Amino acid sequence: MRLLITLIDWQYPSAKEEVEDAVWDINDQNTLLALILTYGNCTLLELRAEGETEEAIEVLRSIAVGTGASHKVELSLAEQQRLWLYQAGDECYKQPMDSGGYTFINPKPQPDKFNRPS
């Protein structure tokens, strides 16, 4: 099970172009633990993910809501414009913290994105 994750944690970089995505294989226990700790330690500002399968997407939802104590939210237009990683159609979750803690999930599996050359 793999997720294509774009992550901004701790602080925003100086430019959006510095933010890159990476494939996280959540079948790997160390990768799964890193994802869980990202939520448990409340270090993320924004995370956007696309899953290879519905199962991968559901695992991320479970971590965001369980470990991250996130709640599904509807973003205001101002939030949609301000947040760097949000894309139209994403499910949006928010951790209970003053700033940051946003998770954006494309609800439709994107298997083709995982077949691209490295």
C-alpha distances in whole Angstrom, upper triangle without the diagonal:
4,7,10,13,16,18,22,23,26,28,28,29,32,30,27,27,26,23,20,16,14,10,9,6,6,6,9,12,14,11,10,14,15,13,15,18,18,19,21,23,24,23,22,24,21,18,16,13,11,8,7,7,9,7,5,9,11,9,11,14,14,14,17,19,19,19,20,23,22,24,23,26,28,28,32,33,34,30,29,31,31,27,26,22,23,22,24,22,20,19,21,21,24,24,28,29,32,30,26,24,22,19,18,15,15,15,14,11,12,10,14,13,10,13,16,18,17
4,7,9,13,15,19,20,24,25,25,25,28,27,24,23,22,19,16,13,10,7,6,4,6,8,10,12,13,10,10,14,14,12,15,17,17,18,20,22,22,21,19,21,19,15,13,10,9,6,6,8,10,9,6,9,11,10,10,14,15,14,16,19,19,19,19,22,21,23,22,25,26,26,30,31,31,28,26,28,28,24,22,19,20,20,22,20,18,18,20,20,22,23,27,28,30,28,24,22,20,17,16,13,13,14,14,10,10,9,12,10,8,11,13,15,14
4,6,10,12,15,17,21,22,22,22,25,24,21,20,20,16,14,10,8,6,5,7,7,10,12,14,14,11,11,14,13,11,13,16,15,15,18,20,20,19,16,18,15,11,10,6,6,5,6,9,10,10,7,8,11,10,8,12,14,13,14,17,18,18,17,20,19,20,19,21,23,23,26,27,28,24,22,24,24,21,19,15,16,16,19,17,15,15,16,17,19,20,24,25,27,24,21,18,17,13,12,10,11,12,12,10,9,10,12,10,9,12,13,16,15
4,7,10,14,16,20,20,19,20,22,20,17,17,16,13,10,6,6,5,6,9,10,14,14,17,16,12,13,16,14,12,16,17,15,17,20,21,20,19,16,17,14,10,8,5,5,6,8,11,13,14,10,10,14,13,11,14,16,15,15,19,20,20,19,22,20,21,20,22,23,22,25,25,26,23,21,22,22,18,16,13,14,14,17,16,14,15,16,17,19,20,24,25,26,24,20,18,16,13,12,10,10,13,13,11,9,10,11,8,8,11,12,14,13
4,6,10,12,16,17,16,16,19,18,15,15,14,11,9,5,5,6,7,10,11,15,15,17,16,12,12,15,12,10,13,15,12,14,17,18,17,15,12,13,10,7,6,4,7,9,11,14,15,15,12,11,14,13,10,13,16,14,13,17,19,17,16,19,17,19,19,20,21,20,23,23,24,20,19,20,19,16,14,10,12,13,16,16,13,14,14,15,16,17,21,21,23,20,16,15,13,10,10,9,11,14,14,13,12,14,15,12,12,15,15,17,15
4,7,10,14,14,12,13,16,14,11,12,11,7,6,4,7,9,10,14,15,18,18,19,18,14,15,17,14,12,15,16,13,14,18,18,16,14,11,11,8,6,5,6,9,12,14,17,18,19,15,14,17,16,13,15,18,16,15,18,20,19,17,20,18,20,19,19,20,19,21,21,21,18,16,17,16,13,10,8,11,12,16,16,13,15,14,15,16,17,21,20,21,18,14,13,12,10,10,11,12,15,16,16,15,16,17,13,14,17,16,18,16
4,6,10,11,10,11,14,14,11,13,11,7,8,7,9,11,11,15,15,19,18,19,17,14,15,15,12,10,13,13,10,12,15,14,13,10,7,8,6,4,7,9,12,14,17,20,20,20,17,16,18,17,13,15,18,15,14,17,19,17,15,18,16,18,18,19,20,19,21,22,21,17,17,18,16,12,10,9,12,14,17,18,15,16,14,14,14,15,18,17,18,15,12,11,10,9,10,12,14,17,19,19,18,20,21,17,17,21,20,21,19
4,7,7,6,8,12,11,10,12,10,7,9,10,12,15,15,18,19,22,22,22,19,17,17,18,14,13,15,14,11,12,15,14,12,9,6,6,5,6,9,12,15,18,21,23,24,24,20,19,21,20,16,18,20,17,15,18,20,18,15,18,17,19,19,19,20,18,20,21,19,16,16,16,14,11,9,9,12,15,19,20,17,17,15,15,14,14,17,15,16,13,9,10,10,10,12,14,17,20,22,22,21,23,24,20,21,24,23,24,22
4,6,7,9,13,14,13,15,13,10,12,13,14,17,16,19,19,22,21,21,18,16,17,16,13,12,14,12,8,10,13,11,9,5,4,5,7,8,12,14,18,20,23,25,25,25,21,20,22,20,17,18,20,16,15,18,19,16,14,17,16,19,20,20,22,20,22,23,21,18,18,19,16,13,12,12,15,18,22,23,19,19,17,16,14,13,16,14,15,12,9,9,10,11,14,16,19,22,24,24,24,26,27,23,23,27,26,27,24
4,7,10,13,15,15,17,14,13,15,16,18,20,19,22,22,25,24,23,20,19,19,18,15,14,16,13,10,12,13,11,9,5,6,7,10,12,15,18,21,24,27,29,29,28,25,24,25,23,20,21,22,19,17,20,21,18,15,18,18,20,22,22,24,22,23,24,22,19,20,20,17,15,14,15,18,21,24,26,22,22,19,18,16,14,16,13,14,11,9,10,13,14,17,20,23,26,28,28,28,30,31,27,27,30,29,30,27
4,6,9,11,12,15,12,11,15,16,18,21,21,24,24,28,27,26,23,21,22,21,18,17,19,17,14,15,17,14,12,9,8,7,10,12,16,19,22,25,28,30,30,30,27,25,27,25,22,23,25,22,19,22,24,21,18,21,19,22,23,22,23,21,22,23,20,17,19,18,15,13,12,14,17,20,23,25,22,23,20,19,17,16,17,15,14,11,9,12,13,15,17,21,23,26,29,29,28,30,31,27,28,31,29,30,27
4,7,8,8,11,10,9,12,15,17,20,21,25,25,29,28,28,25,22,23,23,20,19,21,19,16,17,19,17,15,12,10,8,9,12,14,18,21,24,27,29,29,30,26,25,27,26,22,23,25,23,20,23,25,23,20,22,20,22,23,22,22,20,21,21,18,16,16,15,12,11,9,11,14,18,21,23,21,22,19,19,17,17,19,16,15,12,10,13,13,15,16,19,22,25,27,27,27,29,29,25,26,29,27,28,26
4,6,7,9,7,7,11,14,17,20,21,25,26,29,28,28,26,23,25,24,21,20,23,21,18,20,22,20,18,14,13,11,12,14,16,19,22,25,27,30,31,31,28,26,29,28,24,26,28,25,23,26,28,26,23,25,24,26,26,25,25,22,23,23,21,18,19,17,15,13,11,13,16,19,23,25,22,24,22,22,21,21,23,20,19,16,14,16,16,18,19,21,23,27,28,28,27,29,29,25,26,28,26,27,24
4,7,9,8,10,13,17,19,23,24,28,29,33,31,32,29,27,28,28,24,24,26,25,21,23,26,23,21,18,16,14,15,17,19,22,24,28,30,33,34,34,31,30,32,31,28,29,31,29,26,29,31,29,26,29,27,29,28,27,27,24,24,23,21,19,19,17,15,14,12,15,18,20,24,26,24,26,24,24,23,24,25,23,21,18,16,19,19,21,21,24,26,29,31,31,29,31,31,27,28,31,28,28,26
4,5,6,8,11,15,18,21,23,27,28,32,31,32,29,26,28,28,25,24,27,26,22,24,26,24,22,19,17,15,14,16,17,20,22,26,28,31,32,33,29,28,31,30,27,28,31,28,26,29,31,29,26,29,27,28,28,26,26,23,23,22,20,18,18,16,14,13,10,12,16,18,21,24,22,24,23,24,23,24,26,24,22,19,17,19,18,20,20,22,23,27,28,28,27,29,28,24,26,28,25,26,24
4,5,6,9,12,15,19,21,24,26,29,29,30,28,24,26,27,23,22,25,24,20,22,25,24,21,18,16,13,12,13,14,16,19,22,24,27,28,29,26,25,27,27,24,25,28,26,23,27,29,27,25,27,24,26,25,24,23,20,21,19,18,16,15,13,12,11,7,9,12,14,17,20,19,21,20,21,21,22,25,23,22,18,16,18,16,17,16,19,20,23,24,25,23,25,24,21,23,25,22,23,22
4,5,8,11,14,18,20,24,26,29,28,30,28,24,26,27,24,23,26,25,22,24,27,26,24,20,18,16,15,15,15,17,19,22,24,27,29,30,26,25,28,28,25,26,29,27,25,29,31,29,27,29,27,28,27,26,26,23,24,22,21,20,18,16,15,14,10,11,15,16,19,22,20,23,22,23,24,25,28,26,25,21,19,20,19,19,18,20,20,24,25,25,22,24,23,20,21,23,20,21,19
4,6,10,13,17,18,22,24,27,26,27,25,22,24,25,21,21,24,23,20,22,25,23,21,18,16,15,14,14,15,17,19,22,24,27,29,29,26,25,28,27,24,26,28,26,24,28,30,28,25,28,26,28,27,27,27,24,26,24,23,21,20,18,17,15,11,12,16,18,21,23,22,24,23,23,23,24,27,25,24,21,18,19,19,19,19,20,21,25,26,25,23,25,24,20,21,23,21,21,18
4,7,10,14,15,19,21,24,23,25,22,19,21,22,18,17,21,20,17,19,22,21,19,16,13,12,11,11,11,13,16,19,21,24,25,26,22,21,24,23,20,22,25,22,21,24,26,24,22,25,23,25,24,24,24,22,23,22,21,19,18,17,15,13,9,9,13,15,18,20,18,20,19,20,20,21,24,22,22,19,16,16,15,15,15,17,18,21,22,22,20,22,21,18,19,21,19,19,17
4,7,10,13,16,18,22,21,23,20,17,19,21,17,16,20,20,17,19,22,21,20,17,15,15,12,11,11,12,13,16,18,21,23,24,20,19,23,22,19,21,24,22,21,24,26,24,22,25,23,25,25,25,25,23,25,24,24,21,19,19,18,15,12,11,14,15,19,20,18,20,20,21,21,22,25,24,25,21,18,18,17,16,15,16,17,20,21,20,17,19,18,14,15,17,15,16,14
4,7,9,13,15,18,18,20,18,15,16,18,15,14,18,18,16,18,21,21,20,17,14,15,12,10,9,9,10,12,14,17,19,20,16,16,19,18,16,18,21,19,18,22,24,22,21,24,22,24,23,23,24,22,25,24,24,21,20,20,19,16,13,11,14,14,18,18,16,18,18,19,20,21,25,24,25,22,18,18,16,14,13,13,14,17,18,16,14,15,15,11,12,15,13,14,12
4,6,10,12,15,15,17,15,12,14,16,13,13,16,17,15,17,20,20,20,18,15,17,14,11,11,10,11,12,13,16,18,18,15,15,19,17,15,18,20,18,18,22,23,22,21,24,22,25,24,25,26,25,28,28,27,24,23,23,23,19,16,14,17,17,20,21,18,20,20,20,22,22,26,25,27,24,20,19,18,16,15,15,15,18,18,16,14,14,15,11,10,13,12,13,10
4,6,9,12,12,14,14,10,12,15,13,12,16,17,16,18,20,21,21,19,17,19,16,13,12,10,10,10,10,13,16,15,12,13,16,15,13,17,19,17,18,21,22,21,21,24,22,25,24,26,27,26,29,29,30,26,24,26,25,22,19,16,18,18,21,21,18,19,20,21,22,23,27,27,29,26,22,20,19,16,16,14,15,17,17,14,12,12,13,10,8,11,11,12,10
4,6,9,9,11,10,7,8,11,10,9,12,14,13,15,17,18,19,17,16,18,16,13,12,10,10,10,10,13,15,14,10,12,14,12,11,15,16,14,15,19,19,18,18,21,20,23,23,25,26,26,29,30,30,27,25,27,26,22,20,17,19,20,23,22,19,19,20,19,21,21,25,25,27,25,21,19,18,15,16,14,15,17,17,15,14,14,15,13,11,14,14,15,13
4,5,6,9,9,6,8,11,11,10,13,15,15,17,19,20,21,20,19,21,19,16,15,12,12,10,10,12,14,13,9,12,14,12,12,16,16,15,17,20,20,19,19,23,22,24,24,27,29,29,32,33,33,30,28,30,29,26,24,21,22,23,25,24,21,21,22,22,23,23,27,28,30,28,24,22,21,18,18,16,17,18,18,15,14,13,15,14,11,14,15,16,14
4,5,7,8,6,5,9,9,8,10,13,13,15,16,18,19,19,18,21,19,15,15,12,13,10,11,12,13,11,8,11,12,9,9,13,13,12,14,17,16,15,17,20,20,22,22,25,27,28,31,32,33,29,28,30,29,26,24,21,22,23,25,24,21,20,21,20,22,21,25,26,28,27,23,20,20,17,17,15,17,17,18,15,16,15,18,16,14,17,18,20,18
4,6,9,8,7,10,12,12,13,16,17,18,19,21,22,22,21,24,23,19,19,16,16,13,12,13,14,11,9,13,13,11,12,16,15,14,17,19,18,18,20,22,23,25,25,28,30,31,35,36,37,33,32,34,33,29,28,25,26,26,28,26,24,23,24,23,25,25,28,29,32,30,27,24,24,20,21,19,20,20,20,17,17,16,19,18,15,17,19,20,19
4,6,5,6,9,10,11,12,14,16,17,18,20,22,21,21,24,23,19,20,17,17,15,15,16,18,15,12,16,16,13,14,18,17,15,18,21,20,18,20,23,24,26,27,30,32,32,36,37,37,34,33,35,34,30,28,25,27,28,30,29,26,25,26,24,26,25,28,29,32,30,27,24,24,21,22,20,22,22,22,20,20,18,21,19,16,19,20,21,19
4,5,5,6,9,10,10,12,14,16,16,18,20,20,20,23,23,20,21,18,19,17,18,18,19,16,14,17,17,13,14,17,16,14,17,20,18,16,18,21,22,25,26,29,32,33,36,38,38,34,33,35,34,30,29,26,28,29,31,30,27,26,26,24,25,24,27,27,30,29,26,23,24,21,23,21,23,24,24,22,22,21,24,22,20,22,24,24,22
4,5,5,6,9,10,10,12,15,15,16,18,18,18,21,21,19,20,18,20,18,19,20,21,19,16,18,19,15,15,18,17,15,17,20,19,16,18,21,22,26,27,29,32,32,35,37,36,33,32,34,32,29,27,25,27,28,31,30,27,26,26,24,24,23,26,26,29,27,24,22,23,21,22,22,24,25,25,23,23,23,25,23,20,23,24,24,21
4,5,5,6,9,10,11,13,14,15,17,16,16,19,18,15,16,14,16,15,16,17,18,16,13,15,16,13,12,16,16,13,15,18,17,15,16,20,20,23,24,27,29,29,32,34,33,30,29,31,29,25,24,21,23,25,27,26,23,23,22,21,22,21,24,24,27,25,22,20,20,18,19,18,20,21,22,20,20,19,21,19,17,20,20,21,18
4,5,5,6,9,10,11,12,14,16,16,15,19,18,15,16,14,15,14,15,16,17,14,11,13,13,10,10,13,12,10,12,15,14,12,14,17,18,21,22,24,27,28,31,33,33,29,28,30,29,25,24,21,23,24,27,25,22,21,21,19,20,19,22,23,26,24,21,18,19,16,18,17,19,20,21,19,20,19,22,20,18,21,22,23,21
4,5,5,6,9,10,10,12,14,14,15,18,18,16,18,16,18,17,19,19,20,17,15,16,16,12,12,15,14,10,13,16,14,11,13,16,18,21,23,25,28,29,32,34,33,29,29,31,30,26,25,23,24,26,29,28,24,23,22,20,20,18,21,22,25,24,21,18,19,17,20,19,22,22,24,22,23,23,26,23,21,24,25,26,24
4,5,5,6,9,10,10,12,11,12,16,16,13,15,15,17,17,19,20,21,18,15,16,17,14,12,15,15,11,13,16,15,12,13,17,17,21,22,24,27,27,30,32,31,27,27,29,27,23,22,20,22,24,27,26,23,22,21,19,19,17,20,20,23,21,18,16,17,16,18,18,21,22,24,22,22,23,25,22,20,23,24,24,22
4,5,5,7,9,10,11,11,10,14,13,11,12,12,14,14,16,17,17,16,12,13,14,11,9,12,11,8,9,13,12,10,10,14,14,17,19,21,24,24,27,28,28,24,24,26,24,21,20,17,19,21,24,23,19,18,17,15,16,15,18,18,21,19,16,13,14,12,14,14,17,18,20,19,20,20,23,20,19,22,23,24,22
4,5,5,6,9,10,11,11,15,15,13,15,14,17,16,19,19,19,16,14,14,14,10,9,11,10,6,8,11,10,7,8,12,13,16,18,21,24,24,27,29,29,25,25,28,26,22,22,20,21,23,26,24,21,19,18,15,15,13,16,17,20,19,17,13,15,13,16,16,19,20,22,21,22,23,26,23,22,25,26,27,25
4,5,5,6,8,9,10,14,15,13,16,16,19,19,22,22,22,20,17,18,17,14,13,15,13,10,11,13,12,8,9,13,14,18,20,22,25,25,28,30,29,26,26,28,26,22,22,20,22,25,27,27,23,21,20,17,16,14,16,16,19,18,16,13,15,14,18,18,21,23,25,24,25,26,28,25,24,28,28,29,26
4,6,6,6,6,6,10,11,10,13,14,17,18,20,21,21,20,17,16,17,14,12,14,14,10,10,13,13,9,8,12,13,16,18,20,23,22,25,27,26,22,23,24,22,19,18,17,19,21,24,24,20,19,17,15,14,12,14,14,17,15,12,10,12,11,15,16,19,21,23,22,23,24,26,23,23,26,26,27,25
4,6,5,7,7,10,11,10,13,14,17,18,21,21,20,19,16,15,15,13,10,11,11,7,7,9,9,6,5,8,9,13,15,17,20,20,23,25,25,21,21,24,22,18,19,17,18,21,23,22,19,17,15,12,11,9,11,12,15,14,11,8,10,10,13,15,18,19,22,22,23,25,27,24,24,28,28,29,27
4,5,8,10,13,14,14,17,17,21,21,24,24,23,21,19,18,18,15,13,14,13,9,9,11,9,6,6,9,11,15,17,19,23,23,26,28,27,24,25,27,25,22,22,21,22,24,27,26,22,20,18,15,13,10,12,12,16,16,14,11,14,14,17,18,22,23,25,25,27,28,30,28,27,31,31,32,30
4,5,8,12,14,14,17,19,22,23,26,26,26,24,21,21,21,18,16,17,16,12,12,14,13,9,9,11,13,17,19,21,24,23,26,28,27,23,25,26,24,21,21,20,22,25,28,27,24,22,19,16,14,11,12,12,15,14,13,11,14,14,18,20,23,25,28,27,28,30,32,29,28,32,32,33,30
4,6,8,11,12,15,17,21,22,25,26,25,24,21,20,20,18,15,16,16,12,11,13,13,10,7,10,11,14,17,18,21,20,22,25,23,20,21,23,20,17,18,17,19,22,25,25,21,19,16,13,11,8,9,8,11,10,9,7,10,12,15,18,21,23,26,26,27,29,31,28,28,31,31,32,30
4,7,9,10,14,16,20,21,25,26,26,25,22,21,21,19,16,17,18,14,13,15,16,13,10,13,13,17,19,19,22,21,23,25,23,19,21,22,19,16,16,16,18,21,24,25,21,20,17,15,13,11,12,11,12,11,9,8,11,12,15,18,21,23,26,26,26,28,30,26,26,30,29,30,28
4,6,7,11,13,17,19,22,23,23,23,19,18,19,17,14,15,16,13,11,14,15,13,10,13,12,15,16,17,19,17,20,21,20,16,17,19,16,13,13,12,14,17,20,21,17,17,14,12,11,9,12,11,12,10,7,6,7,9,12,14,18,20,23,23,23,25,27,23,24,27,27,28,26
4,7,10,14,17,20,23,25,24,24,21,19,21,20,16,16,18,16,13,16,17,15,12,14,13,15,16,15,17,15,17,18,17,13,14,15,12,10,10,10,12,16,18,20,16,16,13,12,10,10,12,10,10,7,4,5,6,8,11,14,17,20,23,23,24,26,27,24,25,28,27,29,27
4,7,10,14,17,20,22,21,22,19,16,18,18,14,14,17,15,12,15,17,16,13,15,12,14,14,14,15,13,16,17,16,12,12,14,11,8,8,7,9,12,15,16,13,13,10,10,9,10,13,12,13,10,6,6,5,6,8,11,14,17,19,20,20,23,24,21,22,25,24,26,24
4,7,10,13,16,18,18,18,15,13,15,15,11,12,15,12,10,14,16,15,12,15,12,14,14,15,16,15,18,19,18,15,14,16,14,10,10,7,9,11,15,15,11,12,10,10,10,11,15,15,16,13,10,8,6,5,6,8,11,14,16,17,17,19,20,17,18,22,21,23,21
4,7,10,14,15,15,16,13,11,14,14,10,12,15,14,12,15,17,17,14,17,14,15,14,15,15,14,17,18,18,15,13,15,15,11,10,6,7,9,12,12,9,10,9,10,12,14,18,18,19,16,13,11,8,6,5,6,8,11,13,13,13,16,17,14,15,19,19,21,20
4,7,10,12,12,13,10,8,11,11,8,10,13,13,11,15,17,17,15,17,15,16,15,16,17,17,20,21,21,18,16,18,18,15,13,9,10,11,13,12,9,10,11,12,14,16,20,20,22,20,16,14,11,8,6,5,6,9,11,10,10,13,14,12,12,16,16,19,18
4,7,9,10,11,9,7,11,12,10,11,14,15,14,17,19,19,18,20,18,19,17,18,19,19,22,22,23,20,18,20,21,17,16,12,12,11,13,12,9,11,13,14,17,19,23,24,25,23,19,17,15,11,9,6,5,8,8,7,6,9,11,9,10,13,14,17,17
4,5,7,8,5,5,9,10,9,11,13,14,14,17,18,19,18,21,19,20,18,20,21,22,25,25,27,24,21,24,24,21,19,16,16,15,16,14,12,13,15,16,19,20,24,26,28,26,22,19,17,13,12,8,8,8,8,5,6,7,10,9,9,12,14,17,17
4,7,8,7,8,11,12,12,14,16,17,17,20,21,22,22,24,22,23,21,24,24,25,28,29,30,27,25,27,27,24,22,19,19,18,19,17,15,16,18,20,23,24,28,29,31,29,26,23,21,17,15,12,11,11,9,5,5,4,8,8,7,10,12,15,16
4,5,5,7,9,10,11,13,15,16,17,19,20,21,21,23,22,22,20,23,24,25,29,29,31,28,26,28,29,26,24,21,20,19,20,17,16,16,18,19,23,24,28,30,32,30,27,24,22,18,16,12,11,10,8,5,7,7,10,11,10,13,16,19,19
4,5,5,6,9,10,10,12,14,15,16,18,20,20,21,19,20,18,20,22,23,27,28,30,27,25,28,28,25,24,21,20,19,19,16,14,14,16,17,21,22,26,28,30,29,26,23,20,17,15,11,10,8,7,6,9,10,13,14,14,16,19,22,23
4,5,5,6,9,10,11,13,14,15,16,18,19,20,19,20,18,22,23,25,29,30,32,28,27,30,30,26,26,22,22,21,22,19,17,16,18,18,21,22,25,28,30,29,26,23,21,17,16,13,13,11,11,9,12,12,16,16,15,18,20,23,23
4,5,5,6,9,10,11,13,14,15,16,17,19,18,19,18,21,22,24,27,29,30,26,25,27,28,24,23,19,19,19,20,18,15,15,16,16,19,20,24,25,28,27,23,20,18,15,14,11,11,10,11,8,11,11,14,14,12,16,18,21,20
4,5,5,6,9,10,11,12,14,15,15,17,15,16,14,17,19,20,24,25,26,23,21,24,25,21,21,17,16,16,17,14,12,11,13,13,16,18,21,23,26,24,21,18,16,12,11,8,8,7,8,7,10,12,15,14,14,17,19,22,22
4,5,5,6,9,10,10,12,14,14,15,14,15,14,17,19,21,25,26,28,24,23,26,27,23,23,20,19,19,19,17,14,12,14,13,16,17,21,23,26,25,22,18,17,13,13,10,11,9,11,10,14,15,18,18,17,21,23,25,25
4,5,5,6,9,10,10,11,12,14,14,15,15,19,21,23,26,28,29,26,25,28,27,24,23,20,20,20,22,19,16,14,15,14,16,17,20,22,25,24,21,18,17,13,14,11,13,12,14,13,15,16,19,18,17,21,23,25,24
4,5,5,6,9,10,10,10,12,11,13,13,16,18,19,23,25,26,22,21,24,23,20,20,16,16,17,19,17,13,12,12,11,13,14,17,19,22,21,17,14,13,10,10,8,11,11,13,12,14,16,19,17,17,20,22,24,23
4,6,5,6,8,10,10,11,9,10,10,13,16,17,21,23,24,21,20,23,23,20,20,17,16,17,18,16,12,10,10,9,11,12,16,18,21,20,17,14,12,9,10,8,11,10,13,13,16,18,21,19,19,23,25,27,26
4,6,5,6,8,9,10,10,11,12,15,18,20,24,26,27,24,23,27,26,23,23,20,19,21,22,19,16,13,13,11,13,13,16,18,22,21,19,15,15,12,13,12,15,13,16,16,19,20,23,22,22,25,27,29,28
4,6,5,5,6,8,9,11,13,16,19,20,24,26,27,23,23,26,25,21,22,19,19,21,22,20,17,14,14,11,12,11,14,16,20,19,17,13,13,11,13,12,15,15,18,17,20,21,24,22,21,25,26,28,27
4,6,6,5,6,6,8,10,13,16,17,20,23,23,19,19,22,21,18,19,16,16,18,19,18,14,12,10,7,9,8,11,13,17,16,13,10,9,7,10,10,14,14,17,17,19,21,24,22,22,26,27,29,28
4,6,5,5,5,6,8,12,15,17,21,23,24,20,21,24,23,20,21,19,18,20,21,19,16,12,11,8,9,8,11,14,17,17,15,11,11,10,12,12,16,15,18,19,22,24,27,25,25,29,30,32,31
4,6,5,7,10,12,15,19,21,24,27,27,24,24,27,26,23,24,22,21,23,24,23,19,16,15,12,12,10,12,15,19,19,17,14,14,13,16,15,19,18,21,21,24,25,28,27,26,30,31,33,32
4,6,8,11,14,17,21,22,25,28,27,24,24,27,26,22,23,21,21,24,25,24,20,18,16,13,12,10,12,14,18,18,16,12,14,13,16,16,20,20,23,22,25,26,29,27,26,30,31,33,31
4,5,9,12,14,18,18,21,24,24,20,21,24,22,19,20,18,18,21,23,22,18,15,13,10,9,6,9,10,14,14,12,8,10,10,13,14,18,18,22,22,24,26,28,26,26,30,30,32,31
4,7,10,13,16,18,21,24,24,20,21,24,23,20,22,20,19,22,23,22,19,15,13,9,8,6,7,10,14,15,13,10,11,11,15,16,19,19,23,23,26,28,31,29,29,32,33,35,34
4,7,9,13,14,17,20,20,17,18,21,19,17,19,17,16,18,20,18,15,12,9,6,5,4,7,10,13,13,11,8,8,8,11,13,16,16,20,21,23,26,28,26,27,30,31,33,32
4,6,10,12,15,18,19,16,17,20,19,17,19,18,16,18,18,17,14,11,8,5,5,7,8,11,14,14,13,10,10,10,12,13,16,16,19,21,24,26,29,27,28,32,32,35,34
4,7,10,13,16,17,14,15,18,18,16,18,16,14,15,15,13,11,7,6,4,6,9,11,14,16,16,14,12,10,9,10,11,13,13,17,19,21,24,27,25,26,30,31,34,33
4,6,9,13,14,11,12,15,15,14,17,15,13,14,14,13,11,8,6,6,7,10,11,14,14,15,13,12,10,10,10,12,14,14,18,21,23,26,28,26,28,31,32,35,34
4,7,9,11,9,10,13,14,13,16,15,12,13,12,11,10,8,7,8,10,13,14,16,16,16,15,14,11,12,11,13,14,15,18,21,23,26,28,26,28,32,32,35,35
4,6,8,6,6,10,10,10,13,13,9,11,11,11,10,10,7,9,10,13,15,15,15,14,13,13,10,11,11,13,15,16,19,22,23,27,28,26,28,31,31,34,34
4,5,5,6,9,10,11,14,15,12,13,12,14,13,13,11,13,13,16,17,17,16,15,15,16,13,15,14,17,18,19,22,25,26,30,31,29,31,34,34,36,36
4,5,5,6,9,10,13,14,11,12,11,13,14,15,13,15,16,19,20,20,18,17,17,18,15,16,15,18,18,20,22,25,26,30,30,28,31,34,33,35,35
4,5,5,6,9,12,14,12,13,13,16,16,17,14,16,15,18,19,18,16,15,15,17,14,17,16,19,20,22,25,27,28,31,32,29,32,35,34,36,36
4,5,5,6,9,11,9,11,12,14,13,14,11,13,12,15,16,15,14,12,11,13,11,13,12,16,17,19,22,25,25,29,29,27,29,32,31,34,33
4,6,6,8,9,6,8,8,11,11,12,10,13,13,16,18,18,17,15,13,14,11,12,11,14,15,17,20,22,22,26,26,24,26,29,28,31,31
4,6,8,10,8,10,11,14,14,15,14,16,16,19,21,20,18,15,14,16,14,15,14,17,17,20,22,25,24,28,28,25,28,31,29,31,31
4,6,9,9,12,13,16,15,16,14,16,15,17,18,17,15,12,11,14,12,14,14,17,19,21,24,26,25,29,29,26,28,31,30,32,31
4,6,6,9,12,14,12,14,11,13,12,15,17,15,14,11,9,11,9,11,10,14,15,18,21,23,22,26,26,23,25,28,27,29,28
4,6,9,12,15,13,15,13,15,15,17,19,18,17,14,11,13,10,11,11,14,15,18,20,21,21,24,24,20,23,25,24,26,24
4,6,10,12,10,12,11,13,13,16,19,18,18,15,12,12,9,9,7,10,11,15,17,18,17,20,20,17,19,22,21,23,22
4,7,9,7,9,8,11,12,15,18,18,18,15,12,13,9,9,6,9,10,13,15,17,17,20,20,18,20,23,22,25,24
4,6,6,9,10,13,15,18,21,22,22,19,16,16,12,11,8,9,8,11,13,15,15,18,18,16,19,22,21,24,24
4,6,9,10,14,16,20,23,23,23,21,19,18,14,13,10,10,9,11,12,15,15,19,19,18,21,23,23,26,27
4,7,9,13,16,19,22,23,24,22,20,19,15,13,9,9,7,8,9,13,14,17,18,17,20,23,23,26,27
4,6,10,13,16,19,20,21,19,17,15,11,9,6,5,5,7,9,12,13,17,18,16,19,22,22,25,25
4,7,10,14,17,18,20,18,16,14,10,8,6,5,6,7,10,13,15,18,20,19,20,24,24,27,27
4,7,10,13,15,16,15,12,10,7,6,5,7,9,10,14,16,18,21,23,21,22,26,26,29,29
4,7,10,12,14,13,11,8,6,5,7,8,12,12,16,18,20,23,25,23,24,27,28,31,30
4,6,8,10,10,8,5,5,6,9,12,15,16,20,21,23,26,28,26,26,30,30,33,31
4,6,9,9,8,5,7,8,12,14,18,19,22,23,25,28,30,27,28,32,32,34,32
4,7,9,9,7,10,12,15,18,21,22,26,27,29,31,34,31,32,35,36,38,36
4,6,7,7,10,13,16,19,23,24,27,29,30,33,34,32,32,36,36,38,36
4,7,8,11,14,17,21,24,26,29,31,32,34,36,33,34,38,37,39,37
4,7,9,13,15,19,22,24,27,29,29,32,33,30,31,35,34,36,34
4,6,9,12,15,19,21,24,25,26,28,30,27,28,31,30,32,30
4,7,10,13,17,19,22,23,24,26,28,25,26,29,29,31,29
4,7,10,13,15,19,20,21,24,25,23,24,27,27,29,28
4,7,10,12,15,16,17,20,22,19,20,24,24,26,25
4,7,9,12,14,14,18,19,17,18,22,22,25,24
4,6,9,10,11,14,16,15,16,19,20,23,23
4,6,7,9,12,14,12,14,17,18,21,22
4,7,9,12,15,14,16,19,20,24,24
4,6,10,12,12,14,16,18,21,22
4,6,9,9,10,13,15,19,20
4,6,6,8,10,11,15,16
4,5,6,7,10,13,15
4,5,5,7,11,13
4,6,6,10,11
4,6,8,9
4,6,9
4,6
4
